[in-house]
Amino acid sequence: MSSANTAVNLSEHHAAKVDQEPTDNVVCLVGDRFTGMGAVPGVQTLSRLVGDLRRGAPVPAAIVIGQGLGDYELDYLHAALARREDTRGVPVVTAKGTPVARSLVHKHREQNVLLSDLRTLPDGRRQAALVVHGENELLLDHQTGQHVQGMIVAEAMRQMFIAVFEAEYGVHFPDRHYYVVWNSMSVTFESFLFPLPAEITCEIVEADVSDPERMTFRVTMGITQAGTSAARADVSFAAFDDHRIKRSELRRATSAVQALVADRATEVAW
């Protein structure tokens, strides 16, 4: 469902029920990984909402989907709604789109992809929706408080500039496989990012593509949520042809091992 249709449907739903239910009876639903959000008025975790529905609690006027909920979790929600007669017609508003392809973000598991619906804006910038799976690799240890940890922001930006490079330039060299290496990344956190819908944009401000074996770029990026800037970044990176970077990497790795062994050998001799 497009964002435009989502807004219209939600407005129509509120208008139709204005005499029956207050419009603030809209639940923002997040995955169980984000239990801290349960302290925020109007927010519930999946397990809590399903439990309430099974106990006969009042049905929300609408359910707006936040982060941490995949198809499996949404099927669980719909199954719980289907068990009650009074839930018919309750809209479940989701902005969930198509995850950015593995060939663009260089991630092997879908739950670790933080972007969906990569698109080009009228001004030439690229934009994608932020999508945080409840089993994302960066959330497996713990999640504290209400906000999404900063490493998710940094990783989303990393995936974004790789995806933009592949979509803009890598696609023109189908016989080459590129390794993307960042040279510098300056991130400014301007506001907390919460497990709710958010957008990330990327603009290429400098590009040297004269040598297809080694192309260099500088990009600026930003993450916004509910009209507020959560973070912005300035990143410089290079895209190396596979065979070129492997030679360099092997040479430097060999030197590092040799230096370590020589250093430890000296310690043993003492």
N, C-alpha and C positions, 0 to 999 in steps of 0.2 A: 504494500500500500504506500502510495507517495505521501510525502509530508503534507501536501495541499489537501489531498483527500482525507487524511487523518484529521486535520484541523476541522474540516467541514463536518465530518461525521461526528466528531466529539461535540461540536457546537450544536448540531441538530439534536443530538441525544440530550444535551442539557436543556435545550429549549422545550423539548417534548415532555421533560419530566420536572419542569420548574415548580409545578404545584405539588409534586409528590416527594421529591428528594432535594436537599441542598446540593448546589454544584460543588461544594467542597468535599463531598463524599466520593472523591476520586482517589483511588489508591495508586501510588507509584510502587511498582513491584521490582525488587532486586533479588539476585541470587542469594542463596544461603551463605555464600562466602562473605557477604557484606552485612553481617549481623549487626554491626555498629550503626547502620542506617536505620535500624528499627527504632532508635530513639528519636528520630526526626518525625514530627507530625505529618501524617499523610503517607508515610512509607511503611511497607511491610516486606518481609522476606517471603519467599515462596512457601516454605514450610509453615510459617505462621498463618498466611492467608488460607492455605488449603486446610489447615487444622481448624481455623475459625469457621470456614464454610461447612465443614463436616459437623461442627458442633451447633450449626443452625444460626450463626451470627448473621447480622444484616448484610445484604449483598451490596457491594460497591456500585456506585452509579456508572463507573467506568474503571478500567484497569490500564494503566500506562506502563509499558515495559521499559525497565532500565537495563543495567548491565548485569552480567553473570548468568544470563538465561539463554540456553540454546534450544534447539528443536525438542530435545528430549524433555527438558524442564517445562517447556510450553505445552507439550502433549499432556504432561501430568496436571498442569493447571486446567486445561480444557476438559480433561476427564473429571476433575473435581467439580467444575461448573456444570457439566452435563448431568450430574447426579441430582441436581436441584431444579425444580420447575421454575422457581422465581429468578433464575439466572439467565433465562432466555432473553436475548436482545442486549445483554450487557456487552458493550464493545471492549475488545482487548486491542489497545493501540500499540503497535510495535513499529519501530523504524528499522528492524532487522533486514539487512540486505545481503548481497552476495559477497562472501569473503574474497579479498583480493587474491589472485592466483599465486600458487607456489612459485611459478616461474618469475613472478614480479617481486615478491617479498622475501624469497629465499628461505622460507620456513617449511619444515617437513610435516608438521602436524597442525591441523586446522585450529585446534584450541589455542595455539600460540600465535595465530595471526590476529593482529590488533586493528586491522583496517577492513572496511567493506565499501563497495560501490565507489571505486576510484573514478573520478570524472574530471573533465576540463571545464573551468569556469569561463564566462565570456571574456574576461580580461587575460586569459591565457594561463592563469595559475591552475594548479591541480588541487583537488579537494577529495577527501574521503571521510567516511563516518568512522568514529572510534567504536570498536566493539571489543569488550573484555569478557572472555569466556571464564566461567567460574573455575575451570581447571587449567588456566593459563600457567605456564611454568614459573612466572614471577609471583604467583599468589600461593604457591603450594606450601610455603613455610608458615606464613601467618598473614593476617590482614588486621591492622589496628585502626580503631576509630572509624570515622565516616568517609574520609577522603581516600582517593586512590593514590597509592604510593608513587613517589617521583620516578622510580625506575620504570614504571609502566609508561610514563610520559616520555622518558628518554628512548625507550625501546620502540614506542609508536612512531617517534620522529625518525629513528633509524630505519624502520621499515618503510616509512613514507619516502625518504629520499632515495632509497634503493628502488622502490616501485616506480617513482617518477623517472629515475634514470633509465630503467628497463623499458618503460612505456614510451619515453621520448627518444632514446638513443640506442639502447641495446637491441630493440626490435629491428633496427636497420642492419644488424650484423648477425643473422640467424646462425651462421656457422661458428660464431665465437661464443665462448662461455666466459662471463666476466666475474671477477672477484672485486667487490666494492670495499675499499679501505678508507675509513675516515681519518683525516689529518687533524682536524680540530672541531670541537663542538662547544659552543657557548650557549647555555640554557638559562633563561630568566623565568623563575616561577612567580607569577603575578597574582594568583588566587588558587584556592584549593580546587582540585578537580574531583568531582564526586561520581559515583557509579551510575550516572545518568547519561542520556544521549549527548554526544559532543562531536565537533567537527575539527578536522586538521587540514590545514592548507599548506602548500609548498610552492615557492617561486624560485626558479633558477635565475640568479642574478649575474653569474659569471660562468662561462663554459669555454674550455679549450679542447676542441675535438679534432685537432689537426692530425693527431696520431691515434688511430683506432686501437692500438695496443695499449695506450695509456691516455685516457681522457680525464681531465680534471674539472671540478665544478665547485661552485659556492652557491648555497641555497639559503633562503630564509623561510622559516616555518612558524606557524602559530596554531594553538589549540584554543578553541572557544567553546563555551558551554552556556546556554541560556543567555546569550548576548554578552557574556563576560569573557575577557581574555584570561585563560588559565596559565598559559605558558607560551613563550616564544623562543626561537633559537636561530643561531647563525652557524652554519655547518660548512666545512670544506672537506671534500673527499675526492678520491681518485678511483677510476674503474680500470682495472688491469685485465688484459687478456690472460686467460687461464695459464697458458704455458709460460708466459713471462713472469707472472707472480710466483709460480711454483718453483722456478729456478732460483729466484731471489730468496724466497722463504726457506728453501732447503739449505742454501748457502749460509744464511744467517743462523738457522737452527743448529747447523753443524758447528759453527764457530762458538755458539753459546754453550753447547755440550762440551766441546774441547776446553773452553776456558774454565768451566765448572770442574771438570775432571782434574785439570792441572792444579787448580786452587785446592781441591780436596786432597790431592796427592801431596802437596806441600804441607798441609796440616798433619797428615798421617806421618810424614817424615819427621816432623818435630816431636 
